[in-house]
C-alpha cells in the first residue's frame, strides 16, 4: 500500500511543478522557468518481480526524461491555463461534495 501511495504522489509531481513554474512566470517572479523530470532507480525496481515471474520483458528498465520550458505567452506555443487549477480554500468545507465542488466544479465553471 505504501509503495502504491508513493507511486501516485511521485507520478503527480510534474503537474505540481508545472503549475508552480507557470504561476511564477505569470506573476513576473521569473521570465522563464524549466520543469525537469525523469525516472528513478527506486521506481524501476518496484514492479519488475511480476514481470520476471510471468516471463515478460522489463519495461521499467528505461529511464525517461522530460524538460518543459515555461515562458510568457508568445501567441504560438501551448498555454498553461492557470484558471483551470482547482484549490481547496480553508472555508470551503470538508465534506466530499464541498471538496469536489471546490477542486473541480468551480474551475470548470470559470
Secondary structure, 3 states (H helix, E strand, C coil): CHHHHHHHHHHHHHHHHHHHHHHHHHHCCCCEEEEEEECCHHHHCCCHHHHHHCCCCCHHHCCCEEEEEEECCCCCCCCCCHHHCCCCCHHHCCCHHHHHHHHHHHHHHC
